[in-house]
Amino acid sequence: MKINTEASMCAAIQDVLDRQKSGIYSGSCGVDGNNELEYIAQLFKTDQDIFNKHSGYLARVNSITIDKDELRKGHESNELALIADGMSDYYGQEGFRNFYSVHERDKDYVITYLIGTISPIDGHKYCWNEKDRKKHELCALGSIVNSVKNNKLHGDEAMFVSQQAF
């Protein structure tokens, strides 16, 4: 989902924050762990102001759904954390602030990311077309999931794998 007004951005931030409260895991990259609506909205807005990028989308929401059967019994929490952190690091390596929550449904887990669309590093925009965005994200996610499934990914190595995805 693409977010193009401050009101919709605040609603999306609040939605992810609410999911964090009831979720099983949460994290961020470039948000410094301060999970307050005003703080996060101000970070994304400041990135726009610094680089004078006020047109287009303010943020986007991406979700990943993982079937419960895809994770090893007894290792679900660890594997979900590695996958969620790995994708967060991927977005961070691309230059974008993000935060996320992992929550459980009947037959699957959902990781919901809110991603700022202006890089605080150099001001570039998150502006791939949908086809290219999906291709890049699926490549990174596939690399991370394969590493987790093959027991090759532990803790901080998630960031290393996301850097190698391209």
N, CA, C and O of each residue as an XYZ file, in Angstrom:
664
protein
N       0.844     -1.169      0.000
C       0.000      0.000      0.000
C       0.893      1.237      0.000
O       1.848      1.330      0.771
N       0.567      2.176     -0.872
C       1.309      3.418     -0.964
C       0.574      4.498     -0.185
O      -0.652      4.596     -0.241
N       1.327      5.297      0.534
C       0.741      6.301      1.423
C       1.140      7.677      0.908
O       2.326      7.969      0.761
N       0.127      8.539      0.628
C       0.453      9.819      0.015
C      -0.030     11.044      0.786
O       0.090     12.162      0.285
N      -0.571     10.865      1.982
C      -0.931     12.024      2.813
C      -0.378     11.811      4.220
O      -0.136     10.681      4.645
N      -0.184     12.914      4.926
C       0.320     12.795      6.297
C      -0.667     12.048      7.185
O      -0.262     11.277      8.055
N      -1.959     12.273      6.969
C      -2.970     11.588      7.774
C      -2.927     10.076      7.532
O      -3.013      9.295      8.480
N      -2.793      9.658      6.263
C      -2.733      8.219      5.991
C      -1.419      7.625      6.496
O      -1.380      6.461      6.895
N      -0.334      8.422      6.481
C       0.931      7.934      7.027
C       0.801      7.711      8.529
O       1.247      6.688      9.048
N       0.195      8.658      9.222
C       0.016      8.516     10.679
C      -0.874      7.317     10.992
O      -0.618      6.595     11.955
N      -1.915      7.098     10.192
C      -2.790      5.935     10.401
C      -2.023      4.639     10.177
O      -2.198      3.680     10.928
N      -1.172      4.600      9.148
C      -0.381      3.394      8.873
C       0.644      3.147      9.973
O       0.856      2.005     10.381
N       1.276      4.208     10.452
C       2.233      4.078     11.567
C       1.510      3.520     12.783
O       1.998      2.593     13.429
N       0.348      4.081     13.096
C      -0.410      3.616     14.262
C      -0.815      2.157     14.102
O      -0.796      1.401     15.073
N      -1.181      1.754     12.890
C      -1.567      0.367     12.640
C      -0.408     -0.588     12.946
O      -0.602     -1.607     13.608
N       0.791     -0.260     12.466
C       1.951     -1.125     12.731
C       2.297     -1.093     14.221
O       2.638     -2.128     14.794
N       2.213      0.081     14.854
C       2.473      0.162     16.296
C       1.478     -0.692     17.075
O       1.863     -1.376     18.023
N       0.202     -0.661     16.686
C      -0.803     -1.500     17.344
C      -0.487     -2.976     17.159
O      -0.638     -3.770     18.087
N      -0.052     -3.339     15.970
C       0.323     -4.737     15.705
C       1.536     -5.137     16.540
O       1.646     -6.285     16.970
N       2.455     -4.181     16.770
C       3.620     -4.486     17.604
C       3.194     -4.826     19.025
O       3.770     -5.719     19.647
N       2.204     -4.133     19.538
C       1.758     -4.375     20.914
C       1.167     -5.769     21.068
O       1.362     -6.415     22.098
N       0.456     -6.231     20.065
C      -0.183     -7.542     20.160
C       0.586     -8.617     19.407
O       0.200     -9.786     19.424
N       1.666     -8.230     18.751
C       2.431     -9.172     17.942
C       3.407     -9.994     18.754
O       3.506     -9.864     19.975
N       4.130    -10.849     18.037
C       5.075    -11.726     18.713
C       6.521    -11.254     18.557
O       7.414    -11.743     19.250
N       6.752    -10.304     17.648
C       8.111     -9.810     17.440
C       8.004     -8.495     16.684
O       7.084     -8.309     15.887
N       8.936     -7.586     16.928
C       8.962     -6.336     16.184
C      10.393     -5.835     16.120
O      11.258     -6.286     16.870
N      10.629     -4.901     15.219
C      11.964     -4.340     15.083
C      11.957     -3.174     14.118
O      10.906     -2.731     13.654
N      13.169     -2.681     13.823
C      13.273     -1.524     12.936
C      14.689     -1.395     12.406
O      15.618     -2.055     12.871
N      14.819     -0.536     11.434
C      16.126     -0.149     10.908
C      16.046      1.351     10.640
O      15.260      1.792      9.801
N      16.844      2.123     11.337
C      16.860      3.566     11.143
C      15.802      4.322     11.908
O      15.614      5.517     11.681
N      15.091      3.640     12.828
C      14.057      4.300     13.617
C      14.466      4.381     15.087
O      13.767      5.006     15.884
N      15.559      3.777     15.449
C      16.168      3.901     16.781
C      15.327      3.375     17.930
O      15.554      3.776     19.072
N      14.381      2.507     17.684
C      13.636      1.867     18.751
C      12.632      2.737     19.477
O      11.977      2.263     20.406
N      12.487      3.991     19.088
C      11.497      4.863     19.713
C      10.179      4.671     18.974
O       9.950      5.280     17.929
N       9.327      3.832     19.513
C       8.098      3.462     18.822
C       6.927      4.350     19.230
O       5.953      3.884     19.821
N       7.035      5.605     18.912
C       5.950      6.537     19.156
C       5.546      7.161     17.834
O       6.395      7.516     17.016
N       4.265      7.289     17.634
C       3.707      7.792     16.385
C       4.348      9.102     15.944
O       4.806      9.215     14.807
N       4.384     10.084     16.827
C       4.890     11.398     16.463
C       6.363     11.347     16.068
O       6.788     12.013     15.125
N       7.128     10.553     16.797
C       8.561     10.439     16.514
C       8.807      9.846     15.125
O       9.607     10.377     14.354
N       8.130      8.764     14.812
C       8.329      8.096     13.525
C       7.846      8.991     12.381
O       8.532      9.125     11.368
N       6.681      9.597     12.540
C       6.162     10.495     11.507
C       7.144     11.644     11.266
O       7.377     12.036     10.122
N       7.716     12.178     12.344
C       8.668     13.282     12.214
C       9.949     12.840     11.498
O      10.507     13.603     10.709
N      10.419     11.618     11.767
C      11.602     11.115     11.056
C      11.360     11.086      9.552
O      12.175     11.584      8.776
N      10.239     10.501      9.145
C       9.932     10.399      7.714
C       9.751     11.790      7.101
O      10.200     12.041      5.983
N       9.100     12.680      7.826
C       8.865     14.047      7.337
C      10.180     14.814      7.240
O      10.394     15.553      6.279
N      11.059     14.646      8.220
C      12.359     15.330      8.202
C      13.183     14.898      7.000
O      13.838     15.726      6.366
N      13.156     13.595      6.679
C      13.885     13.113      5.496
C      13.400     13.827      4.237
O      14.199     14.186      3.372
N      12.090     14.029      4.142
C      11.538     14.752      2.989
C      11.987     16.209      2.992
O      12.375     16.746      1.954
N      11.935     16.844      4.152
C      12.266     18.266      4.251
C      13.739     18.520      3.940
O      14.068     19.461      3.216
N      14.617     17.694      4.478
C      16.058     17.881      4.274
C      16.403     17.851      2.790
O      17.221     18.643      2.322
N      15.777     16.934      2.049
C      16.102     16.772      0.635
C      15.068     17.426     -0.283
O      15.113     17.241     -1.499
N      14.137     18.189      0.297
C      13.114     18.902     -0.467
C      12.390     17.972     -1.453
O      12.237     18.288     -2.633
N      11.950     16.820     -0.934
C      11.237     15.829     -1.749
C       9.833     15.680     -1.182
O       9.570     14.812     -0.350
N       8.946     16.539     -1.644
C       7.596     16.569     -1.096
C       6.547     15.991     -2.031
O       5.372     15.937     -1.669
N       6.934     15.565     -3.207
C       5.952     14.971     -4.115
C       6.023     13.447     -4.012
O       7.031     12.883     -3.585
N       4.963     12.815     -4.400
C       4.944     11.358     -4.380
C       4.530     10.804     -3.035
O       3.926     11.498     -2.217
N       4.858      9.562     -2.821
C       4.414      8.852     -1.630
C       5.311      9.153     -0.437
O       6.523      9.315     -0.578
N       4.696      9.227      0.740
C       5.430      9.497      1.973
C       6.011      8.222      2.570
O       7.079      8.238      3.181
N       5.303      7.135      2.387
C       5.720      5.844      2.946
C       4.985      4.752      2.197
O       4.084      5.024      1.403
N       5.366      3.540      2.449
C       4.626      2.407      1.889
C       4.576      1.293      2.918
O       5.447      1.180      3.782
N       3.544      0.478      2.810
C       3.380     -0.677      3.678
C       3.560     -1.913      2.825
O       2.881     -2.078      1.811
N       4.466     -2.776      3.229
C       4.662     -4.067      2.570
C       4.432     -5.166      3.596
O       4.787     -5.014      4.765
N       3.846     -6.255      3.165
C       3.604     -7.396      4.057
C       4.150     -8.667      3.447
O       4.145     -8.853      2.231
N       4.617     -9.527      4.315
C       5.091    -10.861      3.924
C       4.277    -11.861      4.732
O       4.158    -11.731      5.951
N       3.721    -12.848      4.062
C       2.962    -13.901      4.735
C       3.751    -15.196      4.658
O       4.221    -15.584      3.589
N       3.893    -15.860      5.792
C       4.646    -17.120      5.865
C       3.739    -18.183      6.467
O       3.261    -18.028      7.591
N       3.498    -19.262      5.727
C       2.697    -20.377      6.245
C       3.402    -20.987      7.443
O       4.626    -21.113      7.456
N       2.630    -21.361      8.443
C       3.208    -21.981      9.640
C       3.950    -23.267      9.309
O       4.931    -23.604      9.972
N       3.494    -23.987      8.291
C       4.135    -25.243      7.894
C       5.530    -25.034      7.309
O       6.318    -25.976      7.229
N       5.838    -23.799      6.899
C       7.143    -23.511      6.300
C       8.263    -23.406      7.329
O       9.441    -23.459      6.976
N       7.900    -23.257      8.596
C       8.899    -23.088      9.645
C       9.085    -24.378     10.430
O       8.148    -25.160     10.595
N      10.302    -24.591     10.911
C      10.592    -25.805     11.675
C       9.936    -25.742     13.042
O      10.021    -24.726     13.731
N       9.288    -26.819     13.432
C       8.635    -26.896     14.743
C       9.667    -26.659     15.843
O      10.762    -27.220     15.823
N       9.292    -25.820     16.796
C      10.183    -25.508     17.908
C      11.163    -24.384     17.622
O      11.833    -23.895     18.532
N      11.253    -23.968     16.355
C      12.185    -22.907     15.971
C      11.464    -21.721     15.341
O      12.104    -20.825     14.791
N      10.134    -21.710     15.419
C       9.347    -20.688     14.723
C       9.763    -19.268     15.098
O       9.988    -18.434     14.221
N       9.865    -18.994     16.392
C      10.183    -17.631     16.840
C      11.527    -17.167     16.311
O      11.649    -16.046     15.819
N      12.528    -18.015     16.407
C      13.860    -17.659     15.940
C      13.874    -17.439     14.429
O      14.453    -16.467     13.942
N      13.239    -18.341     13.696
C      13.233    -18.217     12.241
C      12.457    -16.987     11.786
O      12.882    -16.292     10.863
N      11.329    -16.715     12.420
C      10.571    -15.501     12.084
C      11.398    -14.250     12.354
O      11.408    -13.322     11.545
N      12.087    -14.224     13.484
C      12.917    -13.073     13.831
C      14.026    -12.870     12.803
O      14.294    -11.739     12.400
N      14.668    -13.947     12.379
C      15.750    -13.843     11.397
C      15.232    -13.350     10.050
O      15.869    -12.517      9.405
N      14.078    -13.862      9.624
C      13.498    -13.431      8.349
C      13.080    -11.963      8.440
O      13.397    -11.169      7.554
N      12.369    -11.603      9.508
C      11.901    -10.223      9.668
C      13.071     -9.245      9.745
O      13.059     -8.207      9.084
N      14.077     -9.573     10.548
C      15.253     -8.705     10.663
C      16.016     -8.634      9.344
O      16.513     -7.573      8.966
N      16.107     -9.756      8.650
C      16.817     -9.786      7.370
C      16.187     -8.857      6.342
O      16.895     -8.131      5.644
N      14.862     -8.876      6.245
C      14.192     -7.979      5.293
C      14.287     -6.525      5.758
O      14.433     -5.624      4.932
N      14.207     -6.287      7.057
C      14.366     -4.931      7.566
C      15.762     -4.408      7.212
O      15.918     -3.261      6.793
N      16.761     -5.255      7.383
C      18.128     -4.878      7.017
C      18.250     -4.645      5.513
O      18.974     -3.747      5.082
N      17.543     -5.451      4.709
C      17.542     -5.255      3.256
C      17.043     -3.843      2.920
O      17.686     -3.115      2.163
N      15.890     -3.462      3.490
C      15.367     -2.117      3.231
C      16.355     -1.065      3.727
O      16.557     -0.043      3.071
N      16.970     -1.313      4.878
C      17.958     -0.386      5.410
C      19.179     -0.264      4.512
O      19.691      0.836      4.304
N      19.648     -1.388      3.979
C      20.792     -1.353      3.064
C      20.458     -0.615      1.777
O      21.339     -0.029      1.148
N      19.199     -0.640      1.387
C      18.756      0.122      0.220
C      18.645      1.609      0.565
O      18.470      2.444     -0.323
N      18.748      1.940      1.864
C      18.780      3.326      2.306
C      17.497      3.833      2.934
O      17.329      5.043      3.085
N      16.578      2.936      3.307
C      15.274      3.404      3.779
C      14.982      2.983      5.210
O      15.169      1.828      5.592
N      14.515      3.962      5.996
C      14.065      3.682      7.359
C      12.846      2.775      7.292
O      12.045      2.864      6.361
N      12.711      1.908      8.276
C      11.536      1.042      8.320
C      11.352      0.516      9.728
O      12.287      0.491     10.528
N      10.150      0.104     10.011
C       9.880     -0.638     11.236
C       8.775     -1.631     10.930
O       8.039     -1.479      9.955
N       8.666     -2.651     11.775
C       7.775     -3.753     11.438
C       7.262     -4.467     12.676
O       7.749     -4.276     13.790
N       6.263     -5.293     12.433
C       5.766     -6.196     13.472
C       5.467     -7.545     12.832
O       5.140     -7.634     11.648
N       5.587     -8.585     13.638
C       5.244     -9.945     13.222
C       4.063    -10.372     14.073
O       4.118    -10.311     15.301
N       3.006    -10.801     13.424
C       1.857    -11.271     14.186
C       1.337    -12.575     13.590
O       1.584    -12.903     12.429
N       0.625    -13.286     14.413
C       0.174    -14.638     14.074
C      -1.305    -14.632     13.712
O      -2.118    -13.958     14.344
N      -1.631    -15.402     12.678
C      -3.022    -15.676     12.338
C      -3.218    -17.189     12.449
O      -2.299    -17.898     12.859
N      -4.378    -17.684     12.096
C      -4.670    -19.117     12.260
C      -3.650    -20.029     11.582
O      -3.118    -20.941     12.215
N      -3.375    -19.790     10.300
C      -2.529    -20.703      9.535
C      -1.216    -20.100      9.078
O      -0.430    -20.764      8.401
N      -0.968    -18.845      9.441
C       0.257    -18.212      8.972
C       0.709    -17.099      9.916
O       0.042    -16.761     10.894
N       1.867    -16.552      9.578
C       2.419    -15.386     10.256
C       2.489    -14.263      9.223
O       2.710    -14.523      8.041
N       2.306    -13.038      9.653
C       2.393    -11.889      8.756
C       3.413    -10.909      9.328
O       3.356    -10.543     10.502
N       4.341    -10.496      8.481
C       5.305     -9.457      8.838
C       4.871     -8.209      8.079
O       4.830     -8.208      6.848
N       4.551     -7.156      8.808
C       4.089     -5.912      8.196
C       5.160     -4.848      8.387
O       5.548     -4.534      9.513
N       5.635     -4.297      7.271
C       6.674     -3.265      7.282
C       6.084     -1.922      6.892
O       5.258     -1.852      5.983
N       6.492     -0.865      7.559
C       6.225      0.491      7.112
C       7.581      1.071      6.726
O       8.505      1.092      7.539
N       7.698      1.537      5.498
C       8.981      1.952      4.934
C       8.887      3.407      4.489
O       7.993      3.767      3.724
N       9.798      4.237      4.963
C       9.878      5.610      4.476
C      10.351      5.605      3.036
O      11.153      4.750      2.659
N       9.880      6.530      2.228
C      10.204      6.500      0.801
C      11.334      7.448      0.397
O      11.691      7.521     -0.779
N      11.895      8.168      1.360
C      13.043      9.039      1.080
C      14.213      8.565      1.930
O      14.094      8.431      3.148
N      15.339      8.315      1.282
C      16.520      7.873      2.010
C      17.109      9.019      2.821
O      17.373     10.091      2.276
N      17.321      8.803      4.129
C      17.967      9.848      4.931
C      19.463      9.957      4.625
O      20.124     10.890      5.080
N      19.985      9.019      3.866
C      21.415      9.004      3.550
C      21.741      9.968      2.411
O      22.634     10.807      2.525
N      20.989      9.831      1.297
C      21.296     10.658      0.125
C      20.058     11.251     -0.547
O      20.177     11.924     -1.571
N      18.877     11.011      0.013
C      17.659     11.602     -0.520
C      17.032     10.878     -1.690
O      16.039     11.352     -2.242
N      17.589      9.728     -2.090
C      16.953      9.049     -3.224
C      15.609      8.461     -2.801
O      15.385      8.134     -1.636
N      14.731      8.340     -3.786
C      13.365      7.905     -3.511
C      13.217      6.410     -3.750
O      13.885      5.818     -4.597
N      12.330      5.835     -2.982
C      11.945      4.434     -3.164
C      10.942      4.436     -4.313
O       9.737      4.557     -4.095
N      11.447      4.301     -5.534
C      10.564      4.547     -6.668
C      10.668      3.499     -7.771
O      10.369      3.797     -8.927
N      11.082      2.290     -7.440
C      11.047      1.263     -8.470
C       9.606      1.058     -8.895
O       8.680      1.291     -8.119
N       9.422      0.621    -10.132
C       8.067      0.243    -10.518
C       7.716     -1.054     -9.787
O       8.601     -1.741     -9.277
N       6.450     -1.379     -9.738
C       5.991     -2.526     -8.939
C       6.654     -3.833     -9.363
O       7.022     -4.643     -8.512
N       6.808     -4.046    -10.657
C       7.426     -5.285    -11.144
C       8.869     -5.409    -10.640
O       9.263     -6.456    -10.128
N       9.651     -4.339    -10.788
C      11.043     -4.371    -10.328
C      11.131     -4.464     -8.808
O      11.988     -5.170     -8.276
N      10.241     -3.748     -8.102
C      10.243     -3.801     -6.642
C      10.012     -5.231     -6.169
O      10.747     -5.735     -5.320
N       8.998     -5.878     -6.716
C       8.699     -7.252     -6.316
C       9.859     -8.181     -6.644
O      10.198     -9.060     -5.851
N      10.462     -7.991     -7.796
C      11.595     -8.823     -8.201
C      12.755     -8.682     -7.211
O      13.317     -9.685     -6.771
N      13.110     -7.456     -6.863
C      14.215     -7.218     -5.924
C      13.892     -7.762     -4.536
O      14.726     -8.414     -3.907
N      12.675     -7.490     -4.061
C      12.303     -7.938     -2.721
C      12.212     -9.458     -2.650
O      12.629    -10.051     -1.655
N      11.674    -10.100     -3.685
C      11.591    -11.561     -3.683
C      12.975    -12.197     -3.734
O      13.209    -13.236     -3.117
N      13.878    -11.581     -4.460
C      15.259    -12.076     -4.511
C      15.896    -12.017     -3.122
O      16.504    -12.987     -2.669
N      15.754    -10.880     -2.455
C      16.317    -10.727     -1.105
C      15.648    -11.685     -0.139
O      16.323    -12.368      0.631
N      14.317    -11.741     -0.176
C      13.580    -12.623      0.734
C      13.958    -14.079      0.491
O      14.169    -14.827      1.445
N      14.047    -14.490     -0.767
C      14.433    -15.871     -1.079
C      15.794    -16.222     -0.524
O      15.983    -17.309      0.021
N      16.741    -15.315     -0.657
C      18.081    -15.541     -0.127
C      18.058    -15.680      1.395
O      18.718    -16.555      1.956
N      17.297    -14.814      2.053
C      17.206    -14.848      3.510
C      16.526    -16.129      3.975
O      17.027    -16.805      4.873
N      15.387    -16.472      3.372
C      14.640    -17.671      3.779
C      15.474    -18.924      3.541
O      15.503    -19.807      4.398
N      16.150    -19.022      2.403
C      16.992    -20.195      2.141
C      18.100    -20.322      3.174
O      18.408    -21.428      3.619
N      18.693    -19.218      3.553
C      19.743    -19.258      4.568
C      19.189    -19.697      5.915
O      19.834    -20.463      6.632
N      17.995    -19.217      6.267
C      17.374    -19.617      7.528
C      17.049    -21.110      7.492
O      17.351    -21.835      8.439
N      16.435    -21.567      6.403
C      16.048    -22.979      6.299
C      17.247    -23.909      6.311
O      17.168    -25.021      6.832
N      18.353    -23.461      5.743
C      19.558    -24.291      5.697
C      20.443    -24.093      6.915
O      21.599    -24.517      6.940
N      19.866    -23.425      7.949
C      20.576    -23.225      9.211
C      21.880    -22.458      9.043
O      22.818    -22.652      9.816
N      21.947    -21.594      8.046
C      23.158    -20.833      7.794
C      23.074    -19.408      8.312
O      24.042    -18.655      8.205
N      21.946    -19.032      8.864
C      21.745    -17.647      9.252
C      21.517    -17.557     10.749
O      20.592    -18.167     11.285
N      22.360    -16.796     11.415
C      22.256    -16.631     12.861
C      22.470    -15.158     13.202
O      23.505    -14.586     12.859
N      21.512    -14.551     13.866
C      21.650    -13.188     14.376
C      22.075    -12.159     13.361
O      21.372    -11.930     12.377
N      23.233    -11.526     13.585
C      23.678    -10.415     12.751
C      23.999    -10.823     11.319
O      24.181     -9.957     10.462
N      24.070    -12.111     11.043
C      24.342    -12.548      9.684
C      23.201    -12.213      8.742
O      23.397    -12.217      7.527
N      22.013    -11.922      9.261
C      20.876    -11.556      8.408
C      21.221    -10.354      7.550
O      20.867    -10.313      6.372
N      21.912     -9.364      8.130
C      22.270     -8.189      7.374
C      23.245     -8.543      6.265
O      23.144     -8.004      5.163
N      24.190     -9.440      6.535
C      25.166     -9.843      5.538
C      24.474    -10.512      4.350
O      24.803    -10.227      3.199
N      23.522    -11.396      4.627
C      22.810    -12.078      3.544
C      22.026    -11.078      2.716
O      22.036    -11.175      1.489
N      21.349    -10.121      3.333
C      20.555     -9.160      2.568
C      21.460     -8.290      1.690
O      21.039     -7.851      0.619
N      22.694     -8.037      2.129
C      23.624     -7.274      1.304
C      24.051     -8.092      0.082
O      24.301     -7.521     -0.979
N      24.136     -9.394      0.213
C      24.586    -10.245     -0.872
C      23.495    -10.593     -1.861
O      23.771    -11.231     -2.878
N      22.257    -10.191     -1.592
C      21.142    -10.587     -2.445
C      21.302    -10.090     -3.873
O      20.698    -10.653     -4.786
N      22.093     -9.059     -4.087
C      22.264     -8.534     -5.452
C      23.706     -8.648     -5.870
O      24.058     -8.261     -6.984
